[in-house]
Amino acid sequence: MSLRYADAIVFVHPTTLSFKDLEYYWTGYLESRFQRRMIWFVLYLLILVPSILLAMIPGPNVIGYWVSYRVVAHAMVLYSLIRVSKTRIPLTFEESELLDGPILSDRKEAERVQSQLHLFGLKKQIRRARVWNRLRRRRKPRREASSPVEESR
């Protein structure tokens, strides 16, 4: 279900997370999604102006249709994000001991949690998180060993 049609949002979270942490993560998520969507929305709006001018040329304006579709799609997502961030949708929090286990490292545990909490797509999300964690580890700058010359100074 999308945020646009949601009547309420229920967060099922591990018992180890506090309410402040949940609010922090949720607002951070909403802000990052809003910023990213706003950038694309403005970009497509800028592209829409020349594509409207291309509509004067005879023939199908495929680019104009596609750009118009993207502008509308991003506008709908932005509306949903604004609706959620202004707390027009009630948020409820439920603790679950199922989520306290090693979900990211154990596939059987992830499948069990997905089936019991009806979290469709959890395995894909976990796989994506594993890949991002590996990429982050690779990106970290490695400290070079200091040379004896630098230590003597």
Residue pairs with C-beta under 8 A, 6 or more apart in sequence:
2 80
3 9
3 80
3 81
3 83
3 84
3 89
4 76
4 77
4 79
4 80
4 83
6 84
6 89
7 89
8 89
8 90
8 91
8 92
9 84
9 89
9 90
9 91
9 92
10 92
10 93
10 94
11 22
11 26
11 91
11 92
11 93
11 94
12 94
12 95
12 96
12 99
12 117
13 22
13 93
13 94
13 95
13 96
13 99
14 95
14 96
14 97
14 99
14 100
15 95
15 96
15 97
15 99
15 100
16 100
19 93
22 93
26 91
27 85
30 81
30 84
30 85
31 85
33 77
33 81
34 78
34 81
34 82
34 85
37 74
37 77
37 78
37 81
38 78
40 70
40 74
41 71
41 74
41 75
41 78
44 67
44 70
44 71
44 74
45 71
47 67
48 64
48 67
48 68
48 71
51 61
51 63
51 64
51 67
51 68
52 64
54 61
54 63
54 64
55 61
55 64
83 89
96 117
98 112
98 113
98 116
98 117
99 113
101 109
101 113
102 109
103 109
103 110
103 113
103 126
104 110
104 126
104 129
104 130
104 133
107 123
110 122
110 123
110 126
111 123
113 119
113 122
114 120
114 122
114 123
